[in-house]
């Protein structure tokens, strides 16, 4: 890993999840001396849900997950780091099939019960021999910890990312644990990079899928680092059912609301960690948009601001250039009226009714921008639509990382 992001959060103490066994190994996808293959064995009866990238150039792993998700069951997960296997044609598809077959043969399940995800350089076929050797090593490796797994799935990440939440269902407390990787190529139009959630809750796959999609809409789909959507973005949620709660089958079941809230909280925590590790990032930025014609319009406006290189570089330079926010609102293509627009930085109103506020003092805004936690507020004055998205600033560090990513 490179120098740790100044926005990093310490890895939390994550409890084991009954029905999940982790292992890591070194397949050697890149010239690095670290584990780069993660294996999770899942008890029989485990159900799965997932969301994947909307990229029109998805990896074979994404296509494999889409095909197997409809079955709703899982026995294993394999994650490769250092090679995304995307845009690799039949050779890439063969690699995914070989991985699934290797694991299925070893643990006695169907290949469709094995989920595969890969991350790294695009356009290089995943070497099947290295993948199979890595799987064989993982199958006999000692049990790994959550931080081992979080490190092994990383690429340009500067710190491991994990989170935990809990919910009460009847007389049982269920636990949800998640690990995630992501630092660049972050503008998820569904989920984010690679994220994996494990819970001991008993829940039907169709309900878990519905809840994950809802949680995703307000977390992973509300973050951006650089405006680029990956070919490999995948978030999978596995539920082993080992907590012994009365199985959740509908949203009306007792405890369903609590579980959905815990899942949403977990996804939000994980999404924020990705932004905090944005390549070269020095500031975590929350953008709140209110008064839009609809929630969807508010979201698009917020993302227009969050993805603006001019806004992001101004924040990096601690420059209170709120005119760039006006620009980003105007270019979004959404309903907006100049003379109703209001903008604030932190708690300081800087513009309203199409003008700088009377007696505007830049000093408190400049002070706010010197911190690591930045908030930009926009009110369009048109309706009830609102949205919040999270991003980071754009620094020279981002250029340095991506100018020589393959070397």
KANOR-V793269 format. One record per residue. SS is DSSP state (A for helix, B for strand, O for the rest). PHI is phi in radians with two decimals (none if undefined). Layout:
# KANOR-V793269
SS,PHI + SS,PHI
This chain:
# KANOR-V793269
O,none + O,-1.43 + O,-0.98 + O,-1.10 + O,-1.00 + O,-1.16 + O,-1.71 + O,-1.07 + O,-2.06 + O,-1.13 + O,-1.21 + O,-1.37 + O,-1.34 + O,-1.88 + O,-1.34 + O,-1.16 + O,-1.94 + O,-1.00 + O,1.66 + B,-2.19 + B,-2.18 + B,-1.83 + B,-2.62 + B,-2.30 + B,-2.67 + O,-1.84 + O,-1.46 + O,1.42 + O,-1.19 + O,-2.36 + O,-1.43 + O,-2.33 + O,-1.75 + O,-2.80 + O,-1.18 + O,-2.38 + B,-2.24 + B,-2.02 + B,-2.22 + B,-2.14 + B,-1.63 + B,-2.11 + O,-1.06 + O,-0.95 + O,1.66 + O,-1.17 + B,-1.86 + B,-2.45 + B,-2.41 + B,-2.90 + B,-2.29 + B,-2.32 + O,-0.99 + O,-1.67 + O,-0.98 + O,-1.43 + O,-2.16 + O,-1.28 + O,-1.32 + A,-1.04 + A,-1.09 + A,-1.09 + A,-1.10 + A,-1.08 + A,-1.08 + A,-1.04 + A,-1.20 + A,-1.53 + A,-1.05 + O,-1.11 + O,-1.41 + O,1.33 + B,-2.33 + O,-2.60 + O,-2.18 + B,-2.83 + B,-2.35 + B,-2.18 + B,-2.15 + B,-1.86 + B,-2.08 + B,1.94 + B,-2.62 + O,-1.41 + O,1.07 + O,-1.51 + O,1.05 + O,-2.23 + A,1.05 + A,-1.13 + A,-1.13 + A,-1.17 + A,-1.11 + A,-1.10 + A,-1.13 + A,-1.12 + A,-1.09 + A,-1.15 + A,-1.08 + A,-1.08 + A,-1.17 + A,-1.08 + A,-1.20 + A,-1.04 + A,-1.14 + A,-1.32 + A,-1.92 + O,1.32 + O,-2.36 + O,-1.43 + A,-0.95 + A,-1.20 + A,-1.52 + B,-1.87 + B,-1.78 + B,-2.26 + B,-2.47 + B,-2.42 + B,-2.57 + B,2.51 + B,-1.15 + O,-1.53 + O,1.69 + O,-2.00 + O,-1.02 + O,-1.18 + O,-1.20 + A,-1.11 + A,-1.10 + A,-1.20 + A,-1.10 + A,-1.17 + A,-1.14 + A,-1.13 + A,-1.13 + A,-1.01 + A,-1.19 + A,-1.17 + A,-1.12 + A,-1.96 + O,-1.30 + O,-1.11 + O,-1.09 + O,-1.68 + O,-1.67 + A,-1.11 + A,-1.21 + A,-1.05 + A,-1.15 + A,-1.09 + A,-1.25 + A,-1.23 + O,-1.52 + O,-1.41 + O,-2.16 + O,-1.55 + O,-0.99 + O,-1.84 + O,-2.67 + O,-1.26 + B,-2.20 + B,-2.72 + B,-2.74 + B,-2.49 + B,-2.45 + B,-2.45 + B,-2.55 + B,-1.79 + B,-2.14 + O,1.10 + O,-1.76 + B,-2.07 + B,-1.73 + B,-1.83 + B,-2.08 + B,-2.17 + B,-2.18 + B,-2.39 + B,-2.21 + B,-2.62 + B,-2.25 + O,2.81 + O,-2.66 + O,-2.36 + O,0.93 + O,-2.09 + O,-2.65 + O,-1.06 + O,-1.88 + O,3.09 + O,-2.52 + O,-2.85 + O,0.45 + B,-2.17 + B,-2.36 + B,-2.34 + B,-2.04 + B,-2.27 + B,-2.46 + O,-1.60 + O,-1.18 + O,-1.65 + B,-2.70 + O,-1.22 + A,-1.02 + A,-1.15 + A,-1.27 + A,-1.05 + A,-1.10 + A,-1.07 + A,-1.22 + A,-1.13 + A,-1.09 + A,-1.16 + A,-1.14 + A,-1.05 + A,-1.06 + O,-1.96 + O,-2.42 + A,-1.09 + A,-1.43 + A,-2.10 + B,-2.19 + O,-2.73 + O,-1.88 + O,-2.43 + O,1.43 + O,-1.90 + O,-1.64 + O,-1.25 + O,-1.34 + O,-2.12 + O,-0.87 + B,-2.62 + B,-2.19 + B,-2.11 + B,-2.13 + B,-2.02 + B,-2.15 + O,-1.45 + O,1.34 + O,-1.40 + O,-1.24 + O,1.42 + O,-1.31 + O,-1.06 + O,-0.98 + B,-1.42 + O,-2.14 + O,-2.42 + O,-1.19 + O,-1.46 + O,-1.11 + O,-1.04 + O,1.64 + A,-1.13 + A,-1.09 + A,-1.14 + A,-1.16 + A,-1.08 + A,-1.12 + A,-1.15 + A,-1.13 + A,-1.12 + A,-1.10 + A,-1.07 + A,-1.08 + A,-1.15 + A,-1.03 + A,-1.14 + A,-1.08 + A,-1.11 + A,-1.11 + A,-1.10 + A,-1.09 + A,-1.15 + O,-1.91 + O,-0.95 + O,-0.98 + O,1.35 + O,-1.17 + O,-2.22 + O,-2.48 + B,-1.70 + B,-2.08 + B,-1.80 + B,-2.07 + B,-1.84 + B,-2.05 + B,-2.31 + B,1.23 + B,-1.46 + O,-1.24 + O,-2.82 + A,-1.10 + A,-1.11 + A,-1.14 + A,-1.06 + A,-1.11 + A,-1.15 + A,-1.17 + A,-1.07 + A,-1.21 + A,-1.09 + A,-1.18 + A,-1.13 + O,-1.64 + O,-1.30 + A,-1.04 + A,-1.22 + A,-1.15 + A,-1.17 + A,-1.29 + A,-1.10 + A,-1.13 + A,-1.05 + O,-1.53 + O,0.98 + O,-1.78 + O,-1.37 + O,-1.58 + O,-1.23 + A,-1.06 + A,-1.22 + A,-1.19 + A,-0.99 + A,-1.00 + A,-1.17 + A,-1.13 + A,-1.13 + A,-1.48 + O,-1.18 + O,1.35 + O,-1.87 + O,-0.95 + O,-2.77 + O,-2.15 + A,-0.88 + A,-1.43 + A,-1.94 + O,-1.32 + B,-2.28 + B,-2.38 + B,-2.37 + B,-2.06 + O,1.08 + O,-1.75 + B,-1.72 + B,-1.29 + B,-1.93 + B,-2.64 + B,-2.81 + O,0.94 + O,1.37 + B,-2.48 + B,-1.12 + O,-1.13 + O,-1.11 + O,1.25 + O,-0.94 + O,-1.99 + O,-1.33 + A,-1.00 + A,-1.16 + A,-1.21 + A,-1.05 + A,-1.14 + A,-1.07 + A,-1.23 + O,-1.37 + O,-1.41 + O,-1.64 + B,-1.93 + B,-1.94 + B,-2.22 + B,-2.06 + B,-2.05 + B,-2.28 + B,-2.16 + O,-1.51 + O,1.16 + O,-1.95 + O,-2.92 + O,-1.85 + B,-1.17 + B,-2.60 + B,-2.84 + B,-2.26 + B,-2.26 + B,-2.23 + B,-2.59 + B,-2.35 + O,-1.38 + O,-2.04 + O,-2.10 + A,-1.05 + A,-1.05 + A,-1.08 + A,-1.13 + A,-1.05 + A,-1.13 + A,-1.54 + A,-1.23 + O,-2.29 + O,-1.00 + O,-1.40 + O,-1.70
